[in-house]
Amino acid sequence: MKRGFWVALGLGAGATGAILASRWTRKQAKRVAPQALAREAKGGLLDFSKLVSESIQEGKRAMDEREAELRGEAGPDHDAPSDLEDRPEARR
């Protein structure tokens, strides 16, 4: 009786361990599959492009704010850049 119990318990534990190990290996194999890696890389690139876009927008906002600040310091006479056409660097 005692031996039968321990044999049954050992078989149950072994079967449970084998099932869990096979599930874990299948999950790991799916995780490193080419489609999964490509999907993950695509998501990373999309996140990166979003960050770059936000950074460019923030830079443009900062430039506009600084320009408004400089124009405010220069006074109302310098608001209209009418003499830009005469400068060689403005012709580019």
NORMOSUL-V237304 format. One line per field, one symbol per residue. ss: DSSP state (@ for helix, = for strand, . for the rest). phi: phi as a letter, one per 30 degrees, with the letter a starting at -180 (. if undefined). A space follows every 50 residues. Layout:
ss = ???
phi = ???
This chain:
ss = .@@@@@@@@@@@@@@@@@@@@@@@@@@@@@@..@@@@@@@@@@@@@@@@@ @@@@@@@@@@@@@@@@@@@@@@@@.@@@...@@@@@.@@@@.
phi = .ddddddddddddddddddddddddddddddcdedddddddddddddddd ddddddddddddddddddddddddjddcdcddcddddddddd
